[in-house]
Amino acid sequence: MNLELTETQTLIRDTARKFARERVAPQARAMDREERFPTELFRELAELGLLGVNLPSKYGGAEAGVVAYALAMMEMAAADASVSVAMAVTNMCAELIHAFGTDAQREKYVTRLTLGEAVVGSFALSEPHAGSDPGALLTSAVKRGDRYVLNGSKQWITSGAHAGVMVVWARTSGTGNKGLSCFIVEGGTKGLHIGRHEDKMGLRASNTVALTFEDCEVPAENLLGKEGDGFKLAMTALDGGRIGIAAQACGVARAAMEATVSYTKDRKAFGEAVAEFQAPRFMMADMKTQLSAAELLTLRAAYLKEQKQPFTREASMAKLFASETSNRVCDKAVQLHGGYGYIDEFPVERYFRDARVQTIYEGTSEVQRLVIARETFRLIG
Ligand SMILES: Cc1cc2nc3c(=O)[nH]c(=O)nc-3n(C[C@H](O)[C@H](O)[C@H](O)COP(=O)(O)OP(=O)(O)OC[C@H]3O[C@@H](n4cnc5c(N)ncnc54)[C@H](O)[C@@H]3O)c2cc1C
């Protein structure tokens, strides 16, 4: 893997960094406290190409590739994890529709997502009784004439109350992973009800809601792929999505580490800067080493996807390692701030709360280990 960035990758990373530092970071603390989802920022993200980083310009994308996307995600997450997760899900929905959609679906929906007309996208797979195991999902889709009628409930849907375009999984036949299908559903469709906004530990500026489908009619032409393709589509989207969450984890961890370097240089104890003691320096050495490893795993998975090489295992390894690293780094960052790490005057307590979900969503750490082991035995056996 070539570690030298191309001009395009550098441009996307620097564009994302500037926007993240100037427009997002100054509001991050207030958005977290007020649980405010910043819809206004998404129009600007779209103008910068950040809602379709890996999509062709024909569909409003930046056509900059997966490595550029990972770099942009790292920058956004370093400013605010909540904005970064909505950006990640929007890119993920647009890529899924682009990969499996008809020309008409691409024209209509990919462009809506990349240009910010949909505000954001939502990915509605999980249900109250089906998280790690999507084969257990119960939402049904029954074909009636030129429509599918959806009934059921979804849980934990990121940006669900704001999304103009959603991809929604429902069962059209069978049991388990077979018979799942995926639909494009427009926000505001009759029969789609937005449930309560979850009161979360972290990512408080991200909107997470339950959705209910009650005789919700979706045009038959909004079936994405074929009937029964749903499981394949979900796994494909999640492989790519895991690169986004790995990048998010790297961004949050980097922000926590940088905040800790400056704090410990200023903070005095026993007449010396905390940064001069050996124990904090060793902690910092571990934080930096683990973060660098996480970044490399993430960029490698992104590079493989960009080169159209198999990347399922590498995306899971990146997501597993980066999310666990982010949790360790944020924990040490709080520790090295002492009591000030535990109050909201300093950002590390927010980073610590925001990092926690990274080992849970887009597949828990346990699910990543299942994937990594399965692929390792398959590839070597
Ligand atoms: C803030 C937030 C945002 C989210 N956003 C979205 C979204 O936009 N769209 C969406 O569809 N979903 C979303 N999710 C859902 C998320 O993907 C699920 O929570 C996650 O997949 C875990 O599912 P679960 O909560 O049902 O846990 P469960 O599947 O019930 O797991 C509980 C525990 O059992 C373990 N476990 C389960 N099966 C196995 C196994 N076979 N082997 C070993 N251990 C196992 C898990 O690792 C976990 O530790 C979000 C969740 C959160 C918290």
The ligand as a Gaussian input file, in Angstrom:
#p B3LYP/6-31G(d) Opt

LIG

0 1
 C      -26.245000       4.685000      18.715000
 C      -26.610000       3.538000      17.835000
 C      -26.837000       3.744000      16.488000
 C      -27.209000       2.685000      15.671000
 N      -27.503000       2.927000      14.347000
 C      -28.042000       1.936000      13.602000
 C      -28.522000       2.211000      12.283000
 O      -28.428000       3.343000      11.780000
 N      -29.106000       1.217000      11.587000
 C      -29.240000      -0.044000      12.095000
 O      -29.783000      -0.894000      11.400000
 N      -28.787000      -0.342000      13.336000
 C      -28.209000       0.623000      14.106000
 N      -27.767000       0.349000      15.374000
 C      -27.931000      -1.001000      15.905000
 C      -26.635000      -1.743000      16.111000
 O      -26.077000      -2.078000      14.876000
 C      -26.941000      -2.939000      17.021000
 O      -27.177000      -2.432000      18.308000
 C      -25.803000      -3.946000      17.039000
 O      -25.705000      -4.589000      15.803000
 C      -25.981000      -4.996000      18.138000
 O      -27.257000      -5.556000      18.096000
 P      -28.138000      -5.652000      19.440000
 O      -28.134000      -4.311000      20.070000
 O      -29.431000      -6.273000      19.093000
 O      -27.300000      -6.613000      20.389000
 P      -27.421000      -8.228000      20.434000
 O      -27.352000      -8.761000      19.056000
 O      -28.584000      -8.563000      21.276000
 O      -26.081000      -8.582000      21.210000
 C      -25.951000      -8.550000      22.636000
 C      -24.570000      -9.092000      22.980000
 O      -24.473000     -10.459000      22.538000
 C      -23.325000     -10.604000      21.702000
 N      -23.595000     -11.582000      20.652000
 C      -24.680000     -11.658000      19.831000
 N      -24.566000     -12.681000      18.993000
 C      -23.367000     -13.275000      19.257000
 C      -22.663000     -14.406000      18.724000
 N      -23.153000     -15.133000      17.695000
 N      -21.464000     -14.724000      19.258000
 C      -20.944000     -13.987000      20.275000
 N      -21.557000     -12.911000      20.819000
 C      -22.746000     -12.569000      20.330000
 C      -23.097000      -9.223000      21.113000
 O      -21.763000      -9.056000      20.667000
 C      -23.426000      -8.336000      22.306000
 O      -22.321000      -8.260000      23.166000
 C      -27.340000       1.379000      16.213000
 C      -27.076000       1.168000      17.564000
 C      -26.732000       2.222000      18.383000
 C      -26.501000       1.966000      19.843000

